[in-house]
Amino acid sequence: MHSEEIIMFGIVGVAFIAALLLSFFFGKRRNKLGLSIMGIIWTGFTGIMFFGMYDASGWDGLAYAVGLVAISAPTGVGSLIGSLVGWAKSDKAEHEQFTLGAGQSDAATSSR
């Protein structure tokens, strides 16, 4: 693989992993404000890229298309996956904590 290909895939990978981890962090803590801000930033970036593509003439729109495919799409998919998995993990942790708490209180009352 040439160095240009490594850089290209590296940017896509970093965008995906950064969005995945950040949205997982916000989803795990059920931080709706953080997830909303990430969504607004992503929507703004995607809108700017589409507007730039629409306004560009000739081959100038290619850079905007590459921005959409290489940065916006992996970021959107990473954010979606991270937030859904984080939210589901927080549900599971709350459910386990609730059942453990209920089991401990039952054992404490029955031993008396």
C-alpha positions as CSV (number, residue, x, y, z in Angstrom):
1,M,0.0,0.0,0.0
2,H,1.3,3.5,-0.8
3,S,1.5,6.2,1.7
4,E,-1.3,8.2,0.1
5,E,-3.7,5.2,0.6
6,I,-2.7,4.8,4.2
7,I,-3.4,8.5,4.8
8,M,-6.7,8.2,3.1
9,F,-7.9,5.2,5.0
10,G,-6.3,6.6,8.2
11,I,-8.5,9.8,8.0
12,V,-11.6,7.7,7.4
13,G,-10.7,5.4,10.3
14,V,-9.9,8.2,12.7
15,A,-13.2,9.9,11.9
16,F,-15.1,6.7,12.5
17,I,-13.3,5.7,15.7
18,A,-13.5,9.2,17.2
19,A,-17.2,9.5,16.5
20,L,-17.8,6.0,17.8
21,L,-16.0,6.5,21.0
22,L,-17.4,10.0,21.7
23,S,-21.0,8.9,21.0
24,F,-20.5,5.7,23.1
25,F,-19.3,7.9,26.0
26,F,-22.3,10.2,25.7
27,G,-24.7,7.3,25.1
28,K,-23.4,5.3,28.1
29,R,-24.1,8.3,30.3
30,R,-27.4,9.1,28.6
31,N,-26.1,12.6,27.9
32,K,-28.7,13.8,25.4
33,L,-27.1,17.3,25.2
34,G,-23.8,15.8,24.0
35,L,-25.5,13.6,21.5
36,S,-27.6,16.5,20.2
37,I,-24.5,18.7,19.8
38,M,-22.7,15.9,17.9
39,G,-25.8,15.5,15.7
40,I,-26.0,19.3,15.0
41,I,-22.3,19.5,14.1
42,W,-22.6,16.5,11.8
43,T,-25.7,17.8,10.2
44,G,-24.1,21.2,9.7
45,F,-21.0,19.7,8.1
46,T,-23.0,17.5,5.8
47,G,-25.2,20.4,4.8
48,I,-22.2,22.6,4.0
49,M,-20.7,19.8,1.9
50,F,-24.0,19.4,0.0
51,F,-24.3,23.1,-0.5
52,G,-20.7,23.3,-1.7
53,M,-21.3,20.5,-4.2
54,Y,-24.4,22.2,-5.5
55,D,-22.6,25.5,-5.8
56,A,-19.4,24.2,-7.4
57,S,-18.9,23.9,-11.1
58,G,-17.1,21.2,-13.0
59,W,-14.5,19.2,-11.1
60,D,-14.6,21.5,-8.1
61,G,-17.5,19.5,-6.6
62,L,-15.3,16.4,-6.4
63,A,-13.6,17.7,-3.2
64,Y,-17.0,18.1,-1.6
65,A,-18.1,14.6,-2.6
66,V,-14.9,13.2,-1.2
67,G,-15.6,15.1,2.1
68,L,-19.0,13.6,2.2
69,V,-17.8,10.0,1.6
70,A,-14.6,10.1,3.5
71,I,-15.6,12.2,6.6
72,S,-19.3,12.7,6.9
73,A,-20.4,9.1,6.2
74,P,-18.0,7.3,8.6
75,T,-18.7,10.0,11.3
76,G,-22.5,9.5,10.9
77,V,-22.3,5.7,11.0
78,G,-19.8,5.7,14.0
79,S,-22.0,8.1,15.9
80,L,-25.1,6.1,15.3
81,I,-23.5,2.8,16.3
82,G,-21.7,4.2,19.3
83,S,-24.7,6.0,20.7
84,L,-27.0,3.0,20.2
85,V,-24.5,0.6,21.8
86,G,-23.8,3.0,24.7
87,W,-27.5,3.6,25.4
88,A,-28.1,-0.2,25.3
89,K,-25.2,-0.8,27.7
90,S,-26.5,1.8,30.1
91,D,-29.9,0.1,30.1
92,K,-28.3,-3.2,30.8
93,A,-26.2,-1.8,33.6
94,E,-29.2,-0.1,35.2
95,H,-31.2,-3.3,34.9
96,E,-28.5,-5.4,36.5
97,Q,-28.0,-2.8,39.3
98,F,-31.7,-2.8,39.9
99,T,-32.0,-6.6,40.1
100,L,-28.9,-6.8,42.3
101,G,-30.2,-4.2,44.6
102,A,-33.6,-6.0,44.9
103,G,-31.9,-9.3,45.5
104,Q,-29.8,-7.9,48.3
105,S,-32.7,-6.2,50.0
106,D,-34.7,-9.5,49.9
107,A,-31.8,-11.4,51.4
108,A,-31.4,-8.8,54.1
109,T,-35.0,-8.9,55.2
110,S,-35.3,-12.6,55.1
111,S,-32.2,-13.1,57.4
112,R,-33.7,-11.0,60.2
